[in-house]
Amino acid sequence: MNTGFTFNEIHQQPAMWRKELQALLAAKAEISAFMHKYLTPETDIVLTGAGTSAFIGDALQPVMRGLWRNVRSVPTTDLITHAEYLLDAEKPLLLISFARSGNSPESVGAVNLANKLCKNVAHVYITCNKNGKLALQAEGKENILLLLLPEETDDKSLAMTSSFSTMLLTCLMLGHYESLEQDVDKIEKTAQNAEAVIAKYEEALKEIASRPFERGVFLGSGALKGIAEECHLKLQELTDGAVVCKFDSFLGFRHGPKAVVNNKSLVVYLMVDDEKVQRYERDLVKQVDANNEPVAQVVVCAGKEPELPGVKADLVVKMPFGPEANGFYGIVAYVLVGQLLGYYASLAHGLNPDAPSVSGNIHRVVEGVTIYE
């Protein structure tokens, strides 16, 4: 068995989700007091982070709007340059920051800008590093709620894996803090199902990852578009750019981006259970299949397997949970497919998945960013 950081960090995720659930249950009184004080119907809620941490907000926004109407995802990399256009100085702001290390210049810079521009600001820091600048900044601050994840989620590898999924799940649980006890079984089931997916499909995904593709495409609708966004980055960065990747929604992909599909492409479809949405997804899958011969097509689905007569799917990954989980806690496990494809494609390209950037162009914590006044 491989003992590298990336391998272990992918496989430890269900255990990390269980640990974080218990941590939030133990902190429920503190969380409840903070949220009751700072979350009002007028509060503007911004989910923010950089890179993979920003994709957490992109995945969460469609599902969190059912809980918090004023929620939106804005990367720190946009806030740094355009905060005055993206933040309303007159409205109460709850800035929810996602950060593996908490040391990225944009993470700290976005918080400082929000404090400077907005009259009424509160913060939730969801981070994996107790010694990071964000975590240390929270000490003694009444308007900051620090949700510190299990130490193991501070991924040592370059690519974020367990940090991404556990921060994502943490915010989903935060959205249901008042009734979290009622969701314990759902979260446990999600962890069990993720373990089942790894056990059943890891070898098949390893085989797909060994094929000679040069492009990767990940498609998803709603929250799963944000998961597709994260999957595309995992495959691209773990292969050091040898595989160039794209992501999109199923409907959006038709409007030009579909041109990237050729016979050296891997196409991964992350499909929902909702019939009114899935009918659009099935149409796109059938069209791509009819017009192209990619190296591999992987269909990922939950609940009932979609009917795709005649489609040459190389692998169907069936998530063993039904419609009630899809778009909610169940979305978290979809990222396993992109992570495992990225990991094994990295090995297939002769790279070290823990440090795949041969050129040194990318680093575990971003370098070279100056935050200007």
Salt bridges, closest charged atoms under 4 A:
ASP44 OD2 - ARG72 NH2 2.85
GLU90 OE1 - LYS119 NZ 2.84
GLU142 OE2 - LYS37 NZ 2.07
GLU152 OE2 - LYS19 NZ 2.90
ASP154 OD1 - ARG364 NH2 2.67
GLU178 OE2 - HIS36 NE2 2.48
GLU181 OE1 - LYS28 NZ 3.00
GLU188 OE1 - ARG18 NE 2.81
GLU195 OE2 - ARG18 NH1 2.96
GLU202 OE2 - HIS11 NE2 3.00
GLU207 OE1 - ARG211 NH2 3.00
GLU214 OE2 - LYS264 NZ 3.63
GLU230 OE2 - LYS234 NZ 2.45
GLU237 OE2 - LYS234 NZ 3.09
ASP274 OD2 - LYS276 NZ 2.62
GLU275 OE2 - ARG282 NH2 2.88
ASP289 OD2 - LYS312 NZ 3.64
ASP314 OD2 - ARG211 NH1 2.83
GLU367 OE1 - HIS363 NE2 3.42
GLU373 OE1 - LYS116 NZ 3.29
